[in-house]
C-alpha cells in the first residue's frame, strides 16, 4: 500500500497544526508518497479577519500539481462575499477532482465558496446557510444609490453561484430562500441540489471562536448559539516523567533584549518602545503574552490598511477584539468606500457615520448673483 502525502492548508484548524504565533493561517505537508491528496481546511472567517481569497488561491496554486484530488473542508460563518466568490471560482477551475466538504457549517460567503466544488459532501449533522448580501457605507444620497445597485448585482452573482451547482433548482424558490436567510439541514441541501451527498456526522464545534459573528444573523439556530455557552473543553498536554521547569527570566535587561529580538524576528520593531512601556518588564510571562498580543494587533492593523494605529493600540494594551472594534469604526467613518460583507450587524454595533459635504459658499453666492443679474456672471464678491 502506498503512502499518501497530505498537503494541508489550515485556517483556525486547532491542534491539527501547531502555529506558535497564533496567526490566522498556516500550511503543513505530511509524508512522502506516490499519491497525493490536497486538503484545504477553511475553519474561520473568510476575508480580512480570516483567510483571504488571495492567500487561499496562491497557497493552493503552490501545492496543486494539476492531477491530485483536492478536498476543501468548510466550517465557517462566512465573511467577505467577493473573497467567497473568488474561492468558488478557484475550486470550480479544479474540475471533477475537487470535492467540497461541509464539516459543521458553511454559512453565507462560505456556502457560496463550497458550491464551487464539483461534488459537495455535507455531514449529516452540518448545515448550509444562504442569505442576502449586506454591507455598510458612507456618503451622500447618490453614493447610497450606487451601493444599492452594487448589492443588486452581487445578489445576482450569489444566485448564479448556487445555480451553477444546482442548475435544476427553481429560481423563484431559490430567491425566496435567500431572501429569508434560510438554514438548510443536510437533507434539505441535498434535496435542493446544493449538496450531492450526506456524509457521516462528525463532532466539530461549529465555528469555534466565532460566536459573536454568528449572532449577527437573524435566524441562527438556537442549538448552534448554545454551543458558545458551553465551557471550553480542556485538553491537557501529558506531562513528562521528569519535568524540568525552565528557569524564569526575571532580569529586566534580558526581558528587554527578548522584546527587541522577538520584534525584529516578527517584523514589528516599531512596537519595541510601546511594549517596553506597557509591560514594564515585570515578568517573562507578561512579556510573552504582550508579544503575542502585539503581533495580533499589528496583523489586524495591516489587514485593515491602518498600520499607523498599531503603536497606539499596543501602548494602550488593547486585545485583538477591542482592536477589531476600533478598526471597524475607523473604516466605516472614513468614507473611503464600502465592502460587501455577508454578515449582519450586531444590535450593539454603532450606526455608520454619514459625513455631510462641506457647504461651498462662494459657488452658492455666484449662482444667486447670476440668477438675479445675468450681467454679473463672472463677477467676484
Secondary structure as a PSIPRED ss2 file (coil, helix, strand):
# PSIPRED VFORMAT (PSIPRED V4.0)

   1 X C   1.000  0.000  0.000
   2 X C   1.000  0.000  0.000
   3 X C   1.000  0.000  0.000
   4 X E   0.000  0.000  1.000
   5 X E   0.000  0.000  1.000
   6 X E   0.000  0.000  1.000
   7 X E   0.000  0.000  1.000
   8 X E   0.000  0.000  1.000
   9 X E   0.000  0.000  1.000
  10 X E   0.000  0.000  1.000
  11 X E   0.000  0.000  1.000
  12 X C   1.000  0.000  0.000
  13 X C   1.000  0.000  0.000
  14 X H   0.000  1.000  0.000
  15 X H   0.000  1.000  0.000
  16 X H   0.000  1.000  0.000
  17 X C   1.000  0.000  0.000
  18 X C   1.000  0.000  0.000
  19 X C   1.000  0.000  0.000
  20 X C   1.000  0.000  0.000
  21 X C   1.000  0.000  0.000
  22 X C   1.000  0.000  0.000
  23 X C   1.000  0.000  0.000
  24 X C   1.000  0.000  0.000
  25 X E   0.000  0.000  1.000
  26 X E   0.000  0.000  1.000
  27 X E   0.000  0.000  1.000
  28 X E   0.000  0.000  1.000
  29 X E   0.000  0.000  1.000
  30 X E   0.000  0.000  1.000
  31 X C   1.000  0.000  0.000
  32 X C   1.000  0.000  0.000
  33 X C   1.000  0.000  0.000
  34 X C   1.000  0.000  0.000
  35 X E   0.000  0.000  1.000
  36 X E   0.000  0.000  1.000
  37 X E   0.000  0.000  1.000
  38 X E   0.000  0.000  1.000
  39 X E   0.000  0.000  1.000
  40 X E   0.000  0.000  1.000
  41 X E   0.000  0.000  1.000
  42 X E   0.000  0.000  1.000
  43 X C   1.000  0.000  0.000
  44 X C   1.000  0.000  0.000
  45 X C   1.000  0.000  0.000
  46 X E   0.000  0.000  1.000
  47 X C   1.000  0.000  0.000
  48 X C   1.000  0.000  0.000
  49 X C   1.000  0.000  0.000
  50 X C   1.000  0.000  0.000
  51 X E   0.000  0.000  1.000
  52 X C   1.000  0.000  0.000
  53 X H   0.000  1.000  0.000
  54 X H   0.000  1.000  0.000
  55 X H   0.000  1.000  0.000
  56 X H   0.000  1.000  0.000
  57 X H   0.000  1.000  0.000
  58 X H   0.000  1.000  0.000
  59 X H   0.000  1.000  0.000
  60 X H   0.000  1.000  0.000
  61 X H   0.000  1.000  0.000
  62 X H   0.000  1.000  0.000
  63 X H   0.000  1.000  0.000
  64 X C   1.000  0.000  0.000
  65 X C   1.000  0.000  0.000
  66 X C   1.000  0.000  0.000
  67 X C   1.000  0.000  0.000
  68 X C   1.000  0.000  0.000
  69 X E   0.000  0.000  1.000
  70 X E   0.000  0.000  1.000
  71 X E   0.000  0.000  1.000
  72 X E   0.000  0.000  1.000
  73 X E   0.000  0.000  1.000
  74 X E   0.000  0.000  1.000
  75 X E   0.000  0.000  1.000
  76 X E   0.000  0.000  1.000
  77 X C   1.000  0.000  0.000
  78 X C   1.000  0.000  0.000
  79 X E   0.000  0.000  1.000
  80 X E   0.000  0.000  1.000
  81 X H   0.000  1.000  0.000
  82 X H   0.000  1.000  0.000
  83 X H   0.000  1.000  0.000
  84 X H   0.000  1.000  0.000
  85 X H   0.000  1.000  0.000
  86 X H   0.000  1.000  0.000
  87 X H   0.000  1.000  0.000
  88 X H   0.000  1.000  0.000
  89 X H   0.000  1.000  0.000
  90 X H   0.000  1.000  0.000
  91 X H   0.000  1.000  0.000
  92 X H   0.000  1.000  0.000
  93 X C   1.000  0.000  0.000
  94 X C   1.000  0.000  0.000
  95 X H   0.000  1.000  0.000
  96 X H   0.000  1.000  0.000
  97 X H   0.000  1.000  0.000
  98 X E   0.000  0.000  1.000
  99 X E   0.000  0.000  1.000
 100 X E   0.000  0.000  1.000
 101 X E   0.000  0.000  1.000
 102 X E   0.000  0.000  1.000
 103 X E   0.000  0.000  1.000
 104 X E   0.000  0.000  1.000
 105 X E   0.000  0.000  1.000
 106 X E   0.000  0.000  1.000
 107 X E   0.000  0.000  1.000
 108 X C   1.000  0.000  0.000
 109 X H   0.000  1.000  0.000
 110 X H   0.000  1.000  0.000
 111 X H   0.000  1.000  0.000
 112 X H   0.000  1.000  0.000
 113 X H   0.000  1.000  0.000
 114 X H   0.000  1.000  0.000
 115 X C   1.000  0.000  0.000
 116 X C   1.000  0.000  0.000
 117 X C   1.000  0.000  0.000
 118 X C   1.000  0.000  0.000
 119 X E   0.000  0.000  1.000
 120 X E   0.000  0.000  1.000
 121 X E   0.000  0.000  1.000
 122 X E   0.000  0.000  1.000
 123 X E   0.000  0.000  1.000
 124 X C   1.000  0.000  0.000
 125 X C   1.000  0.000  0.000
 126 X C   1.000  0.000  0.000
 127 X E   0.000  0.000  1.000
 128 X E   0.000  0.000  1.000
 129 X E   0.000  0.000  1.000
 130 X E   0.000  0.000  1.000
 131 X C   1.000  0.000  0.000
 132 X C   1.000  0.000  0.000
 133 X C   1.000  0.000  0.000
 134 X E   0.000  0.000  1.000
 135 X E   0.000  0.000  1.000
 136 X E   0.000  0.000  1.000
 137 X C   1.000  0.000  0.000
 138 X C   1.000  0.000  0.000
 139 X C   1.000  0.000  0.000
 140 X C   1.000  0.000  0.000
 141 X H   0.000  1.000  0.000
 142 X H   0.000  1.000  0.000
 143 X H   0.000  1.000  0.000
 144 X H   0.000  1.000  0.000
 145 X H   0.000  1.000  0.000
 146 X H   0.000  1.000  0.000
 147 X H   0.000  1.000  0.000
 148 X H   0.000  1.000  0.000
 149 X H   0.000  1.000  0.000
 150 X H   0.000  1.000  0.000
 151 X H   0.000  1.000  0.000
 152 X H   0.000  1.000  0.000
 153 X H   0.000  1.000  0.000
 154 X H   0.000  1.000  0.000
 155 X H   0.000  1.000  0.000
 156 X H   0.000  1.000  0.000
 157 X H   0.000  1.000  0.000
 158 X H   0.000  1.000  0.000
 159 X H   0.000  1.000  0.000
 160 X H   0.000  1.000  0.000
 161 X H   0.000  1.000  0.000
 162 X H   0.000  1.000  0.000
 163 X H   0.000  1.000  0.000
 164 X H   0.000  1.000  0.000
 165 X H   0.000  1.000  0.000
 166 X C   1.000  0.000  0.000
 167 X C   1.000  0.000  0.000
 168 X C   1.000  0.000  0.000
 169 X C   1.000  0.000  0.000
 170 X C   1.000  0.000  0.000
 171 X H   0.000  1.000  0.000
 172 X H   0.000  1.000  0.000
 173 X H   0.000  1.000  0.000
 174 X H   0.000  1.000  0.000
 175 X H   0.000  1.000  0.000
 176 X H   0.000  1.000  0.000
 177 X H   0.000  1.000  0.000
 178 X H   0.000  1.000  0.000
 179 X H   0.000  1.000  0.000
 180 X C   1.000  0.000  0.000
 181 X C   1.000  0.000  0.000
 182 X E   0.000  0.000  1.000
 183 X E   0.000  0.000  1.000
 184 X E   0.000  0.000  1.000
 185 X E   0.000  0.000  1.000
 186 X H   0.000  1.000  0.000
 187 X H   0.000  1.000  0.000
 188 X H   0.000  1.000  0.000
 189 X H   0.000  1.000  0.000
 190 X H   0.000  1.000  0.000
 191 X H   0.000  1.000  0.000
 192 X H   0.000  1.000  0.000
 193 X C   1.000  0.000  0.000
 194 X C   1.000  0.000  0.000
 195 X C   1.000  0.000  0.000
 196 X C   1.000  0.000  0.000
 197 X E   0.000  0.000  1.000
 198 X E   0.000  0.000  1.000
 199 X E   0.000  0.000  1.000
 200 X C   1.000  0.000  0.000
 201 X C   1.000  0.000  0.000
 202 X C   1.000  0.000  0.000
 203 X C   1.000  0.000  0.000
 204 X C   1.000  0.000  0.000
 205 X C   1.000  0.000  0.000
 206 X C   1.000  0.000  0.000
 207 X C   1.000  0.000  0.000
 208 X C   1.000  0.000  0.000
 209 X C   1.000  0.000  0.000
 210 X C   1.000  0.000  0.000
 211 X H   0.000  1.000  0.000
 212 X H   0.000  1.000  0.000
 213 X H   0.000  1.000  0.000
 214 X H   0.000  1.000  0.000
 215 X C   1.000  0.000  0.000
 216 X C   1.000  0.000  0.000
 217 X C   1.000  0.000  0.000
 218 X C   1.000  0.000  0.000
 219 X C   1.000  0.000  0.000
 220 X C   1.000  0.000  0.000
 221 X C   1.000  0.000  0.000
 222 X H   0.000  1.000  0.000
 223 X H   0.000  1.000  0.000
 224 X H   0.000  1.000  0.000
 225 X H   0.000  1.000  0.000
 226 X H   0.000  1.000  0.000
 227 X H   0.000  1.000  0.000
 228 X H   0.000  1.000  0.000
 229 X H   0.000  1.000  0.000
 230 X C   1.000  0.000  0.000
 231 X C   1.000  0.000  0.000
 232 X C   1.000  0.000  0.000
 233 X C   1.000  0.000  0.000
 234 X C   1.000  0.000  0.000
 235 X C   1.000  0.000  0.000
 236 X C   1.000  0.000  0.000
 237 X C   1.000  0.000  0.000
 238 X C   1.000  0.000  0.000
 239 X C   1.000  0.000  0.000
 240 X C   1.000  0.000  0.000
 241 X C   1.000  0.000  0.000
 242 X C   1.000  0.000  0.000
 243 X C   1.000  0.000  0.000
 244 X C   1.000  0.000  0.000
 245 X C   1.000  0.000  0.000
 246 X C   1.000  0.000  0.000
 247 X C   1.000  0.000  0.000
 248 X C   1.000  0.000  0.000
 249 X C   1.000  0.000  0.000
 250 X C   1.000  0.000  0.000
 251 X C   1.000  0.000  0.000
 252 X H   0.000  1.000  0.000
 253 X H   0.000  1.000  0.000
 254 X H   0.000  1.000  0.000
 255 X H   0.000  1.000  0.000
 256 X H   0.000  1.000  0.000
 257 X H   0.000  1.000  0.000
 258 X H   0.000  1.000  0.000
 259 X H   0.000  1.000  0.000
 260 X H   0.000  1.000  0.000
 261 X H   0.000  1.000  0.000
 262 X H   0.000  1.000  0.000
 263 X H   0.000  1.000  0.000
 264 X H   0.000  1.000  0.000
 265 X H   0.000  1.000  0.000
 266 X H   0.000  1.000  0.000
 267 X C   1.000  0.000  0.000
 268 X C   1.000  0.000  0.000
 269 X H   0.000  1.000  0.000
 270 X H   0.000  1.000  0.000
 271 X H   0.000  1.000  0.000
 272 X H   0.000  1.000  0.000
 273 X H   0.000  1.000  0.000
 274 X H   0.000  1.000  0.000
 275 X H   0.000  1.000  0.000
 276 X H   0.000  1.000  0.000
 277 X H   0.000  1.000  0.000
 278 X H   0.000  1.000  0.000
 279 X H   0.000  1.000  0.000
 280 X C   1.000  0.000  0.000
 281 X C   1.000  0.000  0.000
 282 X C   1.000  0.000  0.000
 283 X C   1.000  0.000  0.000
 284 X H   0.000  1.000  0.000
 285 X H   0.000  1.000  0.000
 286 X H   0.000  1.000  0.000
 287 X H   0.000  1.000  0.000
 288 X H   0.000  1.000  0.000
 289 X H   0.000  1.000  0.000
 290 X H   0.000  1.000  0.000
 291 X H   0.000  1.000  0.000
 292 X H   0.000  1.000  0.000
 293 X H   0.000  1.000  0.000
 294 X H   0.000  1.000  0.000
 295 X H   0.000  1.000  0.000
 296 X H   0.000  1.000  0.000
 297 X H   0.000  1.000  0.000
 298 X H   0.000  1.000  0.000
 299 X H   0.000  1.000  0.000
 300 X H   0.000  1.000  0.000
 301 X H   0.000  1.000  0.000
 302 X H   0.000  1.000  0.000
 303 X H   0.000  1.000  0.000
 304 X C   1.000  0.000  0.000
 305 X C   1.000  0.000  0.000
 306 X C   1.000  0.000  0.000
 307 X H   0.000  1.000  0.000
 308 X H   0.000  1.000  0.000
 309 X H   0.000  1.000  0.000
 310 X H   0.000  1.000  0.000
 311 X H   0.000  1.000  0.000
 312 X H   0.000  1.000  0.000
 313 X H   0.000  1.000  0.000
 314 X H   0.000  1.000  0.000
 315 X H   0.000  1.000  0.000
 316 X C   1.000  0.000  0.000
 317 X C   1.000  0.000  0.000
 318 X C   1.000  0.000  0.000
 319 X C   1.000  0.000  0.000
 320 X H   0.000  1.000  0.000
 321 X H   0.000  1.000  0.000
 322 X H   0.000  1.000  0.000
 323 X H   0.000  1.000  0.000
 324 X H   0.000  1.000  0.000
 325 X H   0.000  1.000  0.000
 326 X H   0.000  1.000  0.000
 327 X H   0.000  1.000  0.000
 328 X H   0.000  1.000  0.000
 329 X H   0.000  1.000  0.000
 330 X H   0.000  1.000  0.000
 331 X H   0.000  1.000  0.000
 332 X H   0.000  1.000  0.000
 333 X H   0.000  1.000  0.000
 334 X H   0.000  1.000  0.000
 335 X C   1.000  0.000  0.000
 336 X C   1.000  0.000  0.000
 337 X C   1.000  0.000  0.000
 338 X C   1.000  0.000  0.000
 339 X E   0.000  0.000  1.000
 340 X E   0.000  0.000  1.000
 341 X E   0.000  0.000  1.000
 342 X C   1.000  0.000  0.000
 343 X C   1.000  0.000  0.000
 344 X C   1.000  0.000  0.000
 345 X C   1.000  0.000  0.000
 346 X C   1.000  0.000  0.000
 347 X C   1.000  0.000  0.000
 348 X C   1.000  0.000  0.000
 349 X C   1.000  0.000  0.000
 350 X C   1.000  0.000  0.000
 351 X C   1.000  0.000  0.000
 352 X C   1.000  0.000  0.000
 353 X C   1.000  0.000  0.000
 354 X C   1.000  0.000  0.000
 355 X C   1.000  0.000  0.000
 356 X C   1.000  0.000  0.000
 357 X C   1.000  0.000  0.000
 358 X C   1.000  0.000  0.000
 359 X C   1.000  0.000  0.000
 360 X C   1.000  0.000  0.000
 361 X H   0.000  1.000  0.000
 362 X H   0.000  1.000  0.000
 363 X H   0.000  1.000  0.000
 364 X H   0.000  1.000  0.000
 365 X H   0.000  1.000  0.000
 366 X H   0.000  1.000  0.000
 367 X H   0.000  1.000  0.000
 368 X H   0.000  1.000  0.000
 369 X H   0.000  1.000  0.000
 370 X H   0.000  1.000  0.000
 371 X H   0.000  1.000  0.000
 372 X H   0.000  1.000  0.000
 373 X C   1.000  0.000  0.000
 374 X H   0.000  1.000  0.000
 375 X H   0.000  1.000  0.000
 376 X H   0.000  1.000  0.000
 377 X C   1.000  0.000  0.000
 378 X C   1.000  0.000  0.000
 379 X C   1.000  0.000  0.000
 380 X C   1.000  0.000  0.000
 381 X C   1.000  0.000  0.000
